[in-house]
Amino acid sequence: MVRRALLLLVLTAVAWLPARGLEPSHVDLVSRGATPPDSDFLYVQPIEGITPAALAQALVGLGFVPATPLTSGVRLRIDDAPPDALAARLADTGLVRSVEADAVVHAAQLPGDPDAPPAANDPLYDTAQHAYLDAIGAPAAWAAAGTAETEDSGVLIAVVDTGVDFDHPDLVSRLAINDADVFFDGHDDDGNGCADDIVGCSFVSLATADPSCGYDTEPPHWQIRDDEGHGSFVAGVAAATGGNELGITGVAPDARILPVKVLDCTATGRISDAAAGIRYAADMGADVINISFGAPGDSPALREAVEYAQARGAIVVASAGNDGSRGITYPAAYPGVIAVAASGVHVGDALDYRLTAPFAEFGPGIDFLAPGVDLLSTVPAALCGLNQWVCVPDGAYARGTGSSFATPVVAGALALLLGAHPDLSPEFAVSMLETARHPAASGQQGRLLDVGAALQRELFRLGVPGTSRGAGGGSPQGPAVP
């Protein structure tokens, strides 16, 4: 009876909409994403006022295949109908604001070389990190920011990826703990949609995850352990603990990490899960959201999720891709998203990080070049020797190459900047980094990140002669400029 009443309520609401001014051609107002012929799922988002659960029941009542309500939309499995025709039918219901294929997103890393020689000695910073960290001016930035192992800048970097290894000794002290949720009581105590999310949340769906992963819990849930390695590597590049005489240091060693799992054990995921993860990161107060994956085409759901995060003050940093072509992937291509391309070309026995990597995207849409070749970072110990992770003798650290790993270099740089100047707006922080970039040696449009130069620039306030000042004297209130 409850199900029938809910369905009747939704259908009655839809019938009432035209009387309130909804045009009969509502289908023309629905945001349509790509629906390739080989699509296996469609993802739709409801119009305002209808929950995903109510939409799912209404669609089943209208004769569509079984639908699964997700965080902000509904996933439908495609059976015999052509995807484009099914999308058109969904758009014509008047119940949805967007419809698209629930496309696969891929981590933007390159295959590793199992024969690559690992770093031989510890400390790993001296043997394997100083080249790329020196290239971006990290030591000067640390000196200017005053980072230390015992400090916590309070800046939160959300790693929206394959999860994070919460046992890794170089990551465990950097994980953000959610004190608002009671420890594993099975309830969503803080009302954020994810029960027991003490250290992040997983949105990987059982319906779309690779069966080899062996998942058995429907999301969202707290099980964010990294079973592929990509997310842990990204987290280490951005914010591995520094100054602890162990392993490596991240670009922002005093930032906190929020793990958000949207990619499965094969480092792939779906648009719907990625969008849900981005929204969760924004709701949890992430200052910087790192997205080291991409989709080839525009997605209404992904675009809305990015806009949602930006409206809540998060800086979204995304990989531009690894196709070696002019043009970038999504969500890096969306307005306001910081698009990062990998740099690094072997010149003799050295790597020149001023040069765009041969596999990296290029063109005017690239905001930053950042080192993305032969980086060393954290991986789960259980994965050493698996998934092409060749670990060094000194611990659970391996090398990786790709724009995936250039992206957290920029995310970490932004975290450093925000930690040193917590009153900066997101737009101003990005502007400070942009005005301190190295020119690219490659002649292409990307310019190498220089966080050291950005942190060393003096902030001051402009005053115009004759401007009225408050009773206490002091400087006029105006925009700070680098």
Number of C-alpha atoms within 10 A of each C-alpha: 6 7 12 11 10 16 21 15 14 20 20 11 14 17 11 12 14 13 9 7 8 12 13 11 10 16 20 11 13 21 17 22 21 19 22 13 11 10 18 16 20 26 27 32 27 21 17 9 10 17 18 23 18 19 26 26 21 23 21 14 16 13 8 17 14 14 21 17 19 22 21 18 26 25 23 22 18 19 11 7 10 14 23 19 11 19 23 14 13 22 23 16 15 23 26 24 21 23 29 28 28 27 23 18 20 19 25 28 21 15 12 17 13 14 8 10 11 17 18 12 13 17 15 22 19 11 14 21 19 13 17 22 24 14 20 27 18 24 16 19 24 22 13 18 20 13 21 16 14 13 11 15 21 15 25 25 32 30 31 30 33 32 32 35 27 19 12 19 17 28 24 15 19 22 23 20 15 16 11 14 21 16 14 13 10 14 15 17 17 15 10 13 16 23 22 24 30 20 21 30 28 30 29 31 22 16 13 16 20 16 12 9 13 10 16 9 13 12 20 22 20 22 21 23 23 25 23 27 29 30 33 29 29 32 36 31 28 33 30 33 28 21 14 13 14 16 22 28 28 28 30 33 30 30 27 27 29 28 32 32 29 32 31 27 22 18 24 22 28 24 23 31 28 27 25 23 28 28 22 25 26 24 14 15 18 25 25 30 29 30 29 31 28 26 22 14 14 17 25 22 28 22 16 14 23 24 20 17 23 20 11 14 17 25 28 28 25 31 35 36 32 23 15 15 13 12 16 29 22 23 28 27 21 19 12 15 20 24 30 38 35 35 32 26 19 12 10 7 6 10 17 20 28 24 25 29 27 15 19 25 27 27 14 11 21 23 24 27 37 32 36 28 24 19 20 27 29 31 32 26 17 12 17 18 12 13 16 17 24 23 25 19 13 15 18 21 28 25 24 25 24 29 34 31 35 31 32 35 35 31 31 28 29 28 30 31 25 26 22 19 15 15 10 15 14 18 12 16 21 19 14 21 22 18 13 20 21 19 17 19 15 14 10 14 17 30 26 27 31 28 31 27 20 25 27 16 13 9 12 12 12 13 14 9 6 6 10 12 12 10 6 6 8 8 15 14 13 11 11 12 13 18
